[in-house]
Amino acid sequence: MIESGSAAGNYAYKSFCIPRLAFGVGLCVLFLSMTSSCPAISQSATTNSQENGLSSKAASQKALRGQVKASELAVESSLKELGDTLHHLKDSAWSLFCEVQQPDQVFCGGPDAVGPIILTPVNGTGIIDTGALLPPRKKWVDYFVSQMDYLVPHLQQECQALTLPETISSDLSDEFASLKSISSTLSDKLTKVKAVSGGPKYENMAIATASQSLLDDLKTMERLRKSIYKHAKSEFSRLR
């Protein structure tokens, strides 16, 4: 009976201890596996953090390039539009100048008299100038002046609306300021053109002088516009 009890006790002891031992071993294995995986998890987290940082930096640089490109396109578009207006305005001023500078010519097939002047043609025949100017034609004078009267305000608005980035060089800023300064004087020049072009009598030289003064300013503005366009392209390339 004692041996039987002892055997039963041993059996009960083994039944109790072996599962607990197995459970303890399992916990050790789990702990070791978690410990060995921690560096990998840490390294993975560090890598993800670095990738996120690089991605954020790249996105920021891409956004900056996008802003520079948008600003560049806006400036180019404004300068091209300004160039178109300048082109048509110069054409009108030049056409008015040519209208009042047409020489009075006569055809001679032989010696001829124009008033007190005896005209002798070269090689026996030809067209020669009398030294006078033809009277301006009202319809063309009115047309060219109306074109200038329409375009000058548009040109001034385009110049005043034109903006450049704050990072632009000082040389370009000076040209930009000169362009706007000249545009502000165009109204006075146009007023003088209109004053001498109202008719009914026209003074050819007075109209020519007024239109030439306006034309000189427009040529200067076109030179400045081209220079600004060229340097702006260079500046935007640097910013990109």
PEHU-V747304 format. One line per field, one symbol per residue. ss: DSSP state (h for helix, s for strand, l for the rest). phi: phi as a letter, one per 40 degrees, with the letter a starting at -180 (. if undefined). psi: psi as a letter, one per 30 degrees, with the letter a starting at -180 (. if undefined). A space follows every 50 residues. Layout:
ss->???
phi->???
psi->???
This chain:
ss->lhhhhhhhhhhhhhhhhhhhhhhhhhhhhhhhhhhhhhhhhhhhhhhhhh hhhhhhhhhhhhhhhhhhhhhhhhhhhhhhhhhhhhhhhhhhhhhhhhhl llsssssslllsssllsssllhhhlssssssssllllhhhhhhhhhhhhh hhhhhhhhhhhllllllllhhhhhhhhhhhhhhllhhhhhhhhhhhllll lllhhhhhhhhhhhhhhhhhhhhhhhhhhhhhhhhhhhhl
phi->.cccccccccccccccccccccccccccccccccccccdccccccccccc ccccccccccccccccccccccccccccccccccccdccccccccccccc bcccbbcbcadabbgcccbbccfgaibbccgbbccccdccdccccccccc cdccccccccccbbdcccccccccccccccccccccccccdcccccbcgc cbbdccccccccccccccccccccccccccccdccccccc
psi->eeeeeeeeeeeeeefeeeeeeeeeeeeeeeeeeeeffeeeeeeeeeeeee eeeeeeeeeeeeeeeeeeeeeeeeeeeeeeeeeeeeeeeeeeeeeeeeeg gkkkllkkfaklkjbgkkkjlkgflaklkfflkkkkkeeeeeeeeeeeee eeeeeeeeeefklllfglleeeeeeeeeeeeefffeeeeeeeeeefgfaf kkjeeeeeeeeeeeeeeeeeeeeeeeeeeeeeeeeeeee.
